Amino acid sequence: MPDHVHAVLWFSESDQLSKFMKQWKQRSSVKIKKLMKNDLPNYFSTTSEQDPVWQPRYYSFNIFSMNKLQEKISYMRENPVRAGLVAHPGDWAFSSAAFYLSGKSVGVPTESSG
């Protein structure tokens, strides 16, 4: 989605999410700003170098069952379709939906991935 990210994450130890999110936001912010500056100069010119890339918070949702995992993955796949950005989930270039729909694994073992 252009204005937010969905991800399914698993940690072998508890209390790792906040550490991961801090590092993910820090590292990706640098790359996103560089991408915007080089590849989207018109958009970048409307922002300030000091503008944050990420909102200060994030929303987490613990998944405790395969049914809930399937529900969340389905929601994530359909999100760009519901937003009117594409006609089919696999058409969204920034999604793993095309991998799931073709049966390729993206690292999350589910009934629909190979």
C-alpha positions in Angstrom: 0.0 0.0 0.0 1.3 3.5 -0.7 0.8 4.7 2.8 1.3 1.7 5.0 2.9 -1.8 5.3 1.6 -5.1 6.4 4.0 -7.9 7.5 3.8 -11.3 9.2 6.7 -11.7 11.4 7.8 -14.5 13.7 10.5 -14.3 16.4 12.0 -17.3 18.2 12.3 -15.3 21.4 9.7 -13.0 23.0 9.9 -9.2 23.3 11.7 -8.8 19.9 9.1 -6.8 18.0 10.0 -3.4 19.2 13.7 -3.9 18.6 13.0 -5.2 15.1 10.6 -2.3 14.3 13.1 0.3 15.5 15.8 -1.1 13.3 13.5 -1.7 10.3 12.2 1.9 10.4 15.7 3.4 10.8 17.3 1.4 8.0 14.4 1.6 5.6 14.0 5.4 6.1 17.4 6.0 4.7 16.7 3.8 1.7 13.3 5.3 1.1 14.5 8.9 1.2 17.3 8.0 -1.2 14.8 6.3 -3.5 12.5 9.3 -3.4 15.3 11.8 -4.0 16.7 9.8 -7.0 13.6 8.3 -8.6 10.7 10.6 -7.5 12.3 14.1 -7.5 8.9 15.9 -8.1 7.4 14.2 -5.0 10.6 14.6 -3.0 10.6 18.4 -3.7 7.3 18.6 -1.9 8.7 17.2 1.3 11.4 18.2 3.8 14.5 16.2 4.5 13.4 16.2 8.1 10.0 14.8 7.4 9.6 11.4 8.9 9.0 8.4 6.6 7.3 6.4 9.3 4.6 7.2 11.8 6.0 7.0 15.4 3.8 3.9 16.3 2.8 0.6 14.8 -0.1 -1.7 15.3 0.7 -5.3 16.2 -1.6 -8.3 16.2 -0.6 -11.6 17.7 -1.6 -14.7 15.7 -2.2 -17.9 17.6 -3.8 -20.1 15.1 -3.5 -21.2 11.4 -7.0 -19.9 10.8 -6.1 -16.5 12.0 -2.9 -16.5 10.0 -4.8 -17.4 6.8 -7.3 -14.6 7.6 -4.6 -12.0 8.0 -2.7 -13.1 4.9 -5.9 -13.0 2.9 -6.7 -9.5 4.2 -3.1 -8.3 3.3 -3.4 -9.8 -0.2 -6.8 -8.1 -0.9 -5.8 -4.7 0.6 -4.6 -3.1 -2.7 -7.8 -4.5 -4.5 -10.1 -3.0 -1.8 -8.2 0.3 -2.2 -8.9 0.3 -6.0 -5.2 0.2 -6.9 -5.3 -3.0 -8.8 -7.9 -5.5 -10.1 -6.2 -8.6 -8.7 -4.0 -9.1 -5.7 -1.1 -10.5 -7.7 -1.0 -7.3 -9.8 0.3 -5.2 -6.9 4.1 -5.0 -7.4 4.9 -4.5 -3.8 3.2 -7.6 -2.5 4.0 -11.2 -1.9 0.5 -12.1 -3.3 1.9 -13.2 -6.7 4.2 -15.7 -4.9 1.3 -17.1 -2.9 -1.0 -17.3 -5.9 1.6 -19.2 -7.9 2.3 -21.5 -5.0 5.8 -20.2 -4.3 7.0 -19.8 -0.7 7.8 -16.5 0.8 8.9 -18.0 4.1 5.6 -18.3 5.9 4.4 -21.9 5.9 0.6 -21.9 5.1 -1.7 -24.2 3.3 -1.5 -22.1 0.1 2.3 -21.8 -0.1 4.7 -24.5 -1.4 
